[in-house]
Every structure is written in C-alpha cells, then in structure tokens.
Amino acid sequence: MTKRKTEAARADGPPPGLFAIAVADRAFSLATDAVWALCFLGLAYYGYLSIQALAGQTTAANFALSYLTDAEGGASAKPWVVTTIVAVLWGFLERWLRCRKVGSMSKRSKDLEKLFDAQRASSGLARTGHAPTPNGDEHE
C-alpha cells in the first residue's frame, strides 16, 4: 500500500506552491546580488570623488610618499635602515626563543618516546634541535 501511495505522488507532479517558492527564492537571490552590486558601485563612486577632490593637492600622504621614495636617498634611507635593523633583531629574537622552546620540549619528547619504545635510537640532533657540527660539538 505504501508503494502505491509513493507512485501516486510521483504521478501527481510537484507539490502545490513549489513553483512560487522557487520564483521567490530566485527573486530574493537576485535582490541580494543587486544590493551588493549597488554597495560596490557606491564605494567606487565615493573613492572617485575622494581622488577628484584631492587631485593636484599636497597632502600628508603625498609628503610621506615623497619622504620614503626620495631618489637622492637623503631622508628616504632612514626609515629603511631602521626597519632593517628592527627586522634583523626580531629574527634573532625569534630564533633564540625557538631554540629555547625546542630545548625545553626535547627532554619531554625524548622521555615519551622512550616510554613508547625503550629500544628507540637517537636522531643525533642536539638538545636544541640543531645537527651536530663535523667535529661533534653541539650548537647552543
């Protein structure tokens, strides 16, 4: 009996109102796309107006750009030198912190590996995770 009801439902076609729901879904989807497009166009228009208002004007952005890209080097070298020094110091600090963290975690990792497999061989890496030097010294 259940099979007959299923076959009868298929023969009747889609349920009533399905077409109206599909049309409404498409309409709201189109409306959402239209709102996004209008927002994008509005932002682009405001950007255009901003550029038009500032065209030919000396602004803080113009001054900063000329300061950083001066062809003769004068003032433009200062920010880049400072940025380079800060980046190198940051790199050394990160490396030191990483080696310190690897050193603190390596003992715990080694103990857990021995607990899992007592016959486990060492990788030959130093406590800090560095490969040994050719003369056998560890990096610190």
CYANA upper distance limits for C-alpha pairs under 8 A (distance plus 0.5 A):
  1 MET  CA      5 LYS  CA      7.04
  2 THR  CA      6 THR  CA      6.88
  3 LYS  CA      7 GLU  CA      6.77
  4 ARG  CA      8 ALA  CA      6.56
  5 LYS  CA      9 ALA  CA      6.63
  6 THR  CA     10 ARG  CA      6.86
  7 GLU  CA     11 ALA  CA      6.82
  8 ALA  CA     12 ASP  CA      6.87
  9 ALA  CA     13 GLY  CA      7.36
 10 ARG  CA     14 PRO  CA      8.16
 14 PRO  CA     18 LEU  CA      7.24
 17 GLY  CA     21 ILE  CA      6.78
 18 LEU  CA     22 ALA  CA      6.70
 19 PHE  CA     23 VAL  CA      6.71
 20 ALA  CA     24 ALA  CA      6.65
 21 ILE  CA     25 ASP  CA      6.54
 22 ALA  CA     26 ARG  CA      6.72
 23 VAL  CA     27 ALA  CA      6.59
 24 ALA  CA     28 PHE  CA      6.66
 25 ASP  CA     29 SER  CA      6.63
 26 ARG  CA     30 LEU  CA      6.60
 27 ALA  CA     31 ALA  CA      6.63
 28 PHE  CA     32 THR  CA      6.61
 29 SER  CA     33 ASP  CA      6.85
 30 LEU  CA     34 ALA  CA      6.62
 31 ALA  CA     35 VAL  CA      6.70
 32 THR  CA     36 TRP  CA      6.84
 33 ASP  CA     37 ALA  CA      6.66
 34 ALA  CA     38 LEU  CA      6.63
 35 VAL  CA     39 CYS  CA      6.68
 36 TRP  CA     40 PHE  CA      6.72
 37 ALA  CA     41 LEU  CA      6.64
 38 LEU  CA     42 GLY  CA      6.46
 39 CYS  CA     43 LEU  CA      6.69
 40 PHE  CA     44 ALA  CA      6.63
 41 LEU  CA     45 TYR  CA      6.56
 42 GLY  CA     46 TYR  CA      6.73
 43 LEU  CA     47 GLY  CA      6.62
 44 ALA  CA     48 TYR  CA      6.68
 45 TYR  CA     49 LEU  CA      6.73
 46 TYR  CA     50 SER  CA      6.66
 47 GLY  CA     51 ILE  CA      6.78
 48 TYR  CA     52 GLN  CA      6.59
 49 LEU  CA     53 ALA  CA      6.59
 50 SER  CA     54 LEU  CA      6.82
 51 ILE  CA     55 ALA  CA      6.41
 54 LEU  CA     59 THR  CA      8.33
 58 THR  CA     62 ASN  CA      6.56
 58 THR  CA     63 PHE  CA      7.73
 59 THR  CA     63 PHE  CA      6.81
 60 ALA  CA     64 ALA  CA      6.62
 61 ALA  CA     65 LEU  CA      6.53
 62 ASN  CA     66 SER  CA      6.69
 63 PHE  CA     67 TYR  CA      6.61
 64 ALA  CA     68 LEU  CA      6.74
 65 LEU  CA     69 THR  CA      6.59
 66 SER  CA     70 ASP  CA      6.09
 67 TYR  CA     75 ALA  CA      6.68
 67 TYR  CA     76 SER  CA      6.07
 68 LEU  CA     75 ALA  CA      7.74
 68 LEU  CA     76 SER  CA      5.02
 68 LEU  CA     77 ALA  CA      8.23
 68 LEU  CA     79 PRO  CA      7.80
 69 THR  CA     73 GLY  CA      8.41
 69 THR  CA     76 SER  CA      6.31
 70 ASP  CA     74 GLY  CA      7.45
 70 ASP  CA     75 ALA  CA      7.48
 70 ASP  CA     76 SER  CA      5.96
 73 GLY  CA     77 ALA  CA      6.04
 74 GLY  CA     78 LYS  CA      8.44
 75 ALA  CA     79 PRO  CA      8.44
 76 SER  CA     80 TRP  CA      7.66
 77 ALA  CA     81 VAL  CA      6.56
 78 LYS  CA     82 VAL  CA      6.70
 79 PRO  CA     83 THR  CA      6.50
 80 TRP  CA     84 THR  CA      6.51
 81 VAL  CA     85 ILE  CA      6.72
 82 VAL  CA     86 VAL  CA      6.65
 83 THR  CA     87 ALA  CA      6.57
 84 THR  CA     88 VAL  CA      6.66
 85 ILE  CA     89 LEU  CA      6.69
 86 VAL  CA     90 TRP  CA      6.52
 87 ALA  CA     91 GLY  CA      6.63
 88 VAL  CA     92 PHE  CA      6.83
 89 LEU  CA     93 LEU  CA      6.67
 90 TRP  CA     94 GLU  CA      6.61
 91 GLY  CA     95 ARG  CA      6.67
 92 PHE  CA     96 TRP  CA      6.63
 93 LEU  CA     97 LEU  CA      6.65
 94 GLU  CA     98 ARG  CA      6.56
 95 ARG  CA     99 CYS  CA      6.67
 96 TRP  CA    100 ARG  CA      6.65
 97 LEU  CA    101 LYS  CA      6.61
 98 ARG  CA    102 VAL  CA      6.56
 99 CYS  CA    103 GLY  CA      6.50
 99 CYS  CA    128 THR  CA      5.85
 99 CYS  CA    129 GLY  CA      7.74
100 ARG  CA    104 SER  CA      6.74
100 ARG  CA    128 THR  CA      7.49
101 LYS  CA    105 MET  CA      6.61
102 VAL  CA    106 SER  CA      6.24
102 VAL  CA    127 ARG  CA      8.09
102 VAL  CA    128 THR  CA      6.00
102 VAL  CA    129 GLY  CA      6.92
103 GLY  CA    107 LYS  CA      7.75
103 GLY  CA    127 ARG  CA      5.88
103 GLY  CA    128 THR  CA      4.95
103 GLY  CA    129 GLY  CA      7.66
104 SER  CA    108 ARG  CA      8.09
105 MET  CA    109 SER  CA      6.66
106 SER  CA    110 LYS  CA      6.45
106 SER  CA    127 ARG  CA      6.85
106 SER  CA    128 THR  CA      7.96
106 SER  CA    129 GLY  CA      8.37
107 LYS  CA    111 ASP  CA      6.65
107 LYS  CA    127 ARG  CA      8.25
108 ARG  CA    112 LEU  CA      6.77
109 SER  CA    113 GLU  CA      6.66
110 LYS  CA    114 LYS  CA      6.70
111 ASP  CA    115 LEU  CA      6.65
112 LEU  CA    116 PHE  CA      6.79
113 GLU  CA    117 ASP  CA      6.51
113 GLU  CA    118 ALA  CA      8.15
113 GLU  CA    120 ARG  CA      7.78
114 LYS  CA    118 ALA  CA      5.13
114 LYS  CA    119 GLN  CA      7.80
114 LYS  CA    120 ARG  CA      6.89
124 GLY  CA    131 ALA  CA      7.60
124 GLY  CA    132 PRO  CA      7.77
125 LEU  CA    129 GLY  CA      6.03
125 LEU  CA    130 HIS  CA      6.11
125 LEU  CA    131 ALA  CA      5.34
125 LEU  CA    132 PRO  CA      6.74
126 ALA  CA    130 HIS  CA      5.80
126 ALA  CA    131 ALA  CA      6.62
126 ALA  CA    132 PRO  CA      6.77
126 ALA  CA    138 GLU  CA      6.27
126 ALA  CA    139 HIS  CA      7.59
128 THR  CA    139 HIS  CA      8.05
128 THR  CA    140 GLU  CA      7.49
130 HIS  CA    138 GLU  CA      8.01
130 HIS  CA    139 HIS  CA      6.87
131 ALA  CA    138 GLU  CA      8.08
131 ALA  CA    139 HIS  CA      8.29
132 PRO  CA    136 GLY  CA      6.15
132 PRO  CA    137 ASP  CA      6.46
132 PRO  CA    138 GLU  CA      5.69
132 PRO  CA    139 HIS  CA      7.36
133 THR  CA    137 ASP  CA      6.03
133 THR  CA    138 GLU  CA      7.01
133 THR  CA    139 HIS  CA      8.00
